[in-house]
Amino acid sequence: MGHDLWTEALEAATRDPLGVGSIPCPDCGARSLRIAFVVDRPEDTSAVVAFWCDSCLYGMVPQRVRLPEDVVPVGRADGSGIPYYSLVSPT
């Protein structure tokens, strides 16, 4: 499982969050990637991004990013739809 491939997939997903379903999972190849932008307040311009595969339940370590336009962020209290997933190791 390549961390670099996951990083590339995350970059593509943050550029086009609505197209995330067309990106194959770097681990299992399924087109089941999901992305959620979690904010503390509705007016926030940055978010913590959760990025994972619903099929194999691997994903990236959540990290802070600029909130892309045209996405509906998830409130921290509503983040319960994000599953527990195994983190991709950077090495």
Number of C-alpha atoms within 10 A of each C-alpha: 13 12 17 13 13 22 16 11 20 24 12 14 20 21 13 14 19 13 13 21 16 12 17 15 24 21 18 14 13 16 16 18 26 22 19 22 26 26 22 14 13 11 7 12 13 17 23 20 23 21 27 28 25 17 15 16 17 22 27 21 16 16 11 13 14 13 19 16 10 9 13 12 23 21 16 14 9 11 15 10 8 16 12 11 17 14 15 18 12 12 7
